Amino acid sequence: MKIGQLLKESKRSISFEFFPPKTPEGEESLFKTIKELEYIKPTFVSVTYGAGGSTRERTIRIVKKIHTQTSLTVMAHQTCIGHTRKEIVDILSEYKSTGVQNILALRGDIPQGQEESFVFPKDGCRYASELVELIIENFGDWFSIGVASYPEGHPESPDLDTDIFYFKKKVEAGAEFSITQMFFDNRYFYSFIEKVHKAGIDIPIIPGIMPVTNFKQIKKFADMCGATIPPELIKKIQPVADRPEEVEKIGIEYAVQQCEDLLKNGVKGLHFYTLNKSKATIKIYEAVKHLI
């Protein structure tokens, strides 16, 4: 099923993001998580793609396995930063041959430590908008294409207005929906939505939710992507930072409040960054499902 069509047909969507594990044990654990989450009947699930294409083979394998061995609609993340156009077309052709119809088109991150020395392939795409164009040029309407958006602006963007300008280019190129980078303060999301509507962008924009279950880890992610962790949340967590169960409890309670507020304000859906675990996501879903 195409996600663009599913979003048109559903009042609200629930979706989950996974990453491709590095070991057979990690893969077994991931599919245990998927089985535990399957009862929720998510609209779709997605699988990430490592910086510079570093997880290419693992991502392809996990996407194909979810598509062929579960009942779930799956979306493959596809970056362009480390690939030639031919390599991208080859990867997408493999997905098409399996029946996968959903792609999250991303520029992708420059591999850590290569920020100054990284060289873009000569016959590649420098921007996600070019990747969207490449997909449509080679595959027509086979794929439903999603893109990323950033309520607080992309870390490399000079300001939010500039970032929205480039977001619009992705939409004009053919993107059907967007999933946001994680955020913890809903005011950034509401302000962003107001700005994108004024810019003439009207595709479904699904907020990305990452419950704080490991403060050190989440703070690292937040610093990397420029997401603001509210002072009141930090204040609650700091006294119990060395007690993982307490941190997780506070993080889940906060995420429930965040999701309730978003749902009451009419968001199209919720996209959970699961970190390949089910416990926090299930607890949040069960607490807010009456609003979905």
C-alpha positions as CSV (number, residue, x, y, z in Angstrom):
1,M,0.0,0.0,0.0
2,K,1.1,3.6,-0.7
3,I,1.5,5.8,2.4
4,G,0.3,8.9,0.5
5,Q,-3.0,7.1,-0.2
6,L,-3.3,5.6,3.3
7,L,-2.9,9.1,4.8
8,K,-5.7,10.4,2.6
9,E,-8.0,7.5,3.7
10,S,-7.3,7.6,7.5
11,K,-8.3,10.2,10.0
12,R,-4.9,9.7,11.8
13,S,-1.9,7.6,11.3
14,I,0.4,5.8,13.8
15,S,3.8,4.8,12.5
16,F,7.1,3.5,13.9
17,E,10.7,3.9,12.9
18,F,13.4,1.2,13.2
19,F,17.1,1.1,12.4
20,P,18.9,-1.9,10.8
21,P,20.7,-3.9,13.5
22,K,24.4,-4.7,13.2
23,T,24.2,-8.3,14.4
24,P,22.0,-11.4,14.0
25,E,21.0,-11.0,17.7
26,G,20.0,-7.4,17.1
27,E,17.9,-8.5,14.1
28,E,16.2,-11.1,16.1
29,S,15.4,-8.6,18.8
30,L,14.1,-6.1,16.2
31,F,11.6,-8.6,14.8
32,K,10.5,-9.4,18.4
33,T,9.8,-5.7,18.8
34,I,8.0,-5.6,15.5
35,K,5.8,-8.5,16.6
36,E,5.0,-6.8,19.9
37,L,4.0,-3.6,18.1
38,E,2.0,-5.3,15.3
39,Y,-1.2,-5.4,17.3
40,I,-1.4,-1.6,17.1
41,K,-1.9,-2.0,13.4
42,P,0.3,0.9,12.4
43,T,-0.4,2.8,9.2
44,F,3.3,2.1,8.3
45,V,6.8,1.5,9.6
46,S,10.1,2.8,8.3
47,V,13.7,1.7,8.3
48,T,16.6,4.1,8.5
49,Y,19.6,4.4,6.2
50,G,23.1,5.1,7.8
51,A,25.2,8.2,7.1
52,G,26.8,8.0,3.7
53,G,24.9,4.8,2.9
54,S,26.8,2.9,5.6
55,T,23.9,0.5,6.2
56,R,22.8,0.0,2.6
57,E,22.7,-3.8,2.5
58,R,21.3,-4.1,6.0
59,T,18.6,-1.6,5.3
60,I,17.6,-3.3,2.1
61,R,17.5,-6.7,3.8
62,I,15.3,-5.5,6.7
63,V,12.9,-3.6,4.5
64,K,12.4,-6.6,2.3
65,K,12.0,-8.9,5.3
66,I,9.3,-6.7,6.8
67,H,7.6,-6.5,3.5
68,T,7.6,-10.2,2.8
69,Q,7.3,-11.7,6.3
70,T,4.9,-9.3,8.2
71,S,1.5,-7.7,7.5
72,L,3.0,-4.2,7.8
73,T,3.3,-1.5,5.2
74,V,7.0,-0.6,5.1
75,M,8.9,2.5,4.0
76,A,12.6,2.5,3.2
77,H,14.7,5.6,4.0
78,Q,16.9,6.5,1.0
79,T,19.7,9.0,1.2
80,C,21.5,10.4,-1.8
81,I,24.6,12.0,-0.3
82,G,27.0,9.1,-0.9
83,H,25.6,7.6,-4.0
84,T,25.7,8.1,-7.8
85,R,22.3,8.4,-9.5
86,K,22.8,4.9,-11.0
87,E,23.4,3.4,-7.6
88,I,20.2,5.0,-6.2
89,V,18.2,3.7,-9.2
90,D,19.6,0.2,-8.7
91,I,18.6,0.2,-5.0
92,L,15.1,1.5,-5.8
93,S,14.8,-1.0,-8.6
94,E,15.5,-3.8,-6.0
95,Y,12.7,-2.4,-3.8
96,K,10.3,-2.2,-6.7
97,S,11.0,-5.8,-7.7
98,T,10.0,-6.9,-4.2
99,G,6.9,-4.8,-4.2
100,V,8.0,-2.1,-1.8
101,Q,6.2,1.2,-2.8
102,N,7.2,3.8,-0.2
103,I,10.4,5.8,0.1
104,L,11.5,8.5,2.5
105,A,13.8,10.7,0.3
106,L,16.6,12.3,2.3
107,R,19.8,14.1,1.5
108,G,21.5,12.2,4.4
109,D,24.2,13.1,6.9
110,I,27.8,13.5,6.0
111,P,29.7,10.6,7.9
112,Q,31.0,11.8,11.2
113,G,34.6,13.0,11.0
114,Q,34.3,13.7,7.2
115,E,32.6,17.1,7.4
116,E,35.5,19.0,5.9
117,S,36.8,16.3,3.5
118,F,33.6,14.7,2.2
119,V,33.3,14.8,-1.6
120,F,29.9,14.5,-3.3
121,P,29.8,12.0,-6.1
122,K,30.0,13.8,-9.5
123,D,26.9,12.0,-10.9
124,G,24.9,12.2,-7.7
125,C,22.2,14.3,-6.0
126,R,23.3,17.0,-3.6
127,Y,19.8,17.7,-2.2
128,A,16.7,15.8,-1.3
129,S,14.6,17.7,-3.9
130,E,16.9,16.3,-6.6
131,L,16.4,12.8,-5.2
132,V,12.6,13.2,-5.3
133,E,12.9,14.3,-9.0
134,L,15.2,11.3,-9.7
135,I,12.8,8.8,-8.2
136,I,9.8,10.2,-10.2
137,E,11.9,10.5,-13.4
138,N,12.9,6.8,-13.2
139,F,9.8,5.2,-11.6
140,G,6.9,7.5,-12.3
141,D,4.2,7.0,-9.7
142,W,5.3,3.6,-8.4
143,F,6.7,5.0,-5.2
144,S,4.8,7.2,-2.6
145,I,7.5,9.6,-1.6
146,G,7.9,11.2,1.8
147,V,10.5,13.8,3.0
148,A,11.8,15.1,6.2
149,S,10.9,18.5,7.8
150,Y,12.4,20.3,10.7
151,P,10.2,22.3,13.2
152,E,13.3,24.1,14.6
153,G,15.1,24.3,11.3
154,H,17.8,22.0,9.8
155,P,21.1,22.3,11.7
156,E,22.8,23.5,8.5
157,S,20.2,26.0,7.6
158,P,20.8,29.7,8.5
159,D,17.2,30.2,9.6
160,L,13.8,28.6,9.6
161,D,12.5,30.6,6.6
162,T,15.4,29.4,4.5
163,D,14.7,25.8,5.6
164,I,11.0,26.1,4.7
165,F,12.1,27.4,1.3
166,Y,14.0,24.2,0.6
167,F,11.2,22.1,2.2
168,K,8.8,23.6,-0.4
169,K,11.2,22.6,-3.2
170,K,10.9,19.0,-2.1
171,V,7.1,19.3,-2.1
172,E,7.1,20.9,-5.6
173,A,9.4,18.1,-6.8
174,G,6.7,15.6,-5.9
175,A,6.8,14.7,-2.2
176,E,3.4,13.5,-0.9
177,F,3.9,13.8,2.9
178,S,6.5,14.7,5.5
179,I,7.8,13.3,8.8
180,T,9.4,15.8,11.2
181,Q,12.6,15.6,13.0
182,M,12.0,14.9,16.7
183,F,11.0,17.8,18.9
184,F,10.0,18.1,22.5
185,D,8.3,21.4,22.7
186,N,5.1,21.5,20.7
187,R,5.2,25.2,20.3
188,Y,8.0,24.8,17.7
189,F,5.8,22.4,15.8
190,Y,2.7,24.7,15.8
191,S,4.8,27.7,14.8
192,F,6.3,25.6,12.0
193,I,3.0,24.4,10.7
194,E,1.7,28.0,10.6
195,K,4.7,29.1,8.6
196,V,4.6,26.2,6.1
197,H,0.9,26.9,5.4
198,K,1.7,30.5,4.7
199,A,4.3,29.3,2.3
200,G,1.7,27.3,0.4
201,I,2.7,23.8,1.6
202,D,-0.3,21.6,2.2
203,I,1.0,18.0,2.3
204,P,0.4,15.9,5.5
205,I,3.1,16.6,8.1
206,I,3.5,14.0,10.7
207,P,5.2,14.9,14.0
208,G,8.2,12.7,15.0
209,I,8.1,11.7,18.7
210,M,11.1,10.3,20.6
211,P,10.4,9.4,24.2
212,V,13.3,10.1,26.6
213,T,14.3,6.7,27.9
214,N,18.0,7.3,28.1
215,F,18.8,10.9,28.8
216,K,22.4,10.9,27.8
217,Q,21.6,9.2,24.5
218,I,18.6,11.5,23.7
219,K,20.6,14.6,24.6
220,K,23.2,13.5,22.1
221,F,20.6,13.0,19.4
222,A,19.0,16.4,20.2
223,D,22.3,18.2,20.0
224,M,23.1,16.6,16.6
225,C,19.7,17.6,15.1
226,G,19.2,20.9,16.9
227,A,16.2,19.9,18.9
228,T,15.5,21.8,22.1
229,I,14.9,19.8,25.3
230,P,12.7,22.0,27.5
231,P,14.2,23.1,30.8
232,E,11.3,21.7,32.8
233,L,12.0,18.2,31.4
234,I,15.7,18.5,32.2
235,K,14.9,19.7,35.7
236,K,12.7,16.6,36.3
237,I,15.3,14.2,34.9
238,Q,18.6,15.5,36.4
239,P,17.9,14.4,40.0
240,V,17.3,10.8,38.8
241,A,19.7,10.8,35.9
242,D,21.6,7.7,37.4
243,R,18.3,5.8,37.8
244,P,17.3,4.5,34.3
245,E,13.8,3.3,35.4
246,E,13.0,6.7,36.8
247,V,14.3,8.5,33.7
248,E,12.2,6.3,31.5
249,K,9.1,6.8,33.6
250,I,9.5,10.6,33.4
251,G,10.2,10.4,29.7
252,I,7.1,8.4,29.0
253,E,4.9,10.7,31.1
254,Y,6.2,13.7,29.2
255,A,5.7,12.0,25.8
256,V,2.1,11.1,26.7
257,Q,1.4,14.8,27.6
258,Q,3.1,15.9,24.3
259,C,1.1,13.4,22.2
260,E,-2.2,14.3,23.9
261,D,-1.7,17.9,23.1
262,L,-0.8,17.2,19.5
263,L,-3.8,15.0,19.0
264,K,-6.1,17.5,20.6
265,N,-4.8,20.0,18.2
266,G,-5.6,17.9,15.1
267,V,-2.3,16.5,13.9
268,K,-2.5,14.0,11.1
269,G,-0.7,11.3,13.0
270,L,2.2,10.4,15.3
271,H,5.5,8.8,14.1
272,F,7.5,7.2,16.9
273,Y,11.3,6.9,16.9
274,T,11.4,3.5,18.7
275,L,15.1,2.9,18.9
276,N,14.1,-0.7,18.1
277,K,12.3,-1.1,21.4
278,S,8.6,-1.5,22.1
279,K,8.0,-0.8,25.8
280,A,7.8,3.0,25.8
281,T,6.0,3.2,22.5
282,I,3.3,0.8,23.7
283,K,2.8,2.7,27.0
284,I,2.4,6.0,25.2
285,Y,0.0,4.5,22.6
286,E,-2.2,2.9,25.2
287,A,-2.4,6.2,27.1
288,V,-3.4,8.3,24.1
289,K,-5.3,5.8,21.8
290,H,-8.7,7.1,22.9
291,L,-7.8,10.3,21.1
292,I,-6.7,8.6,17.8
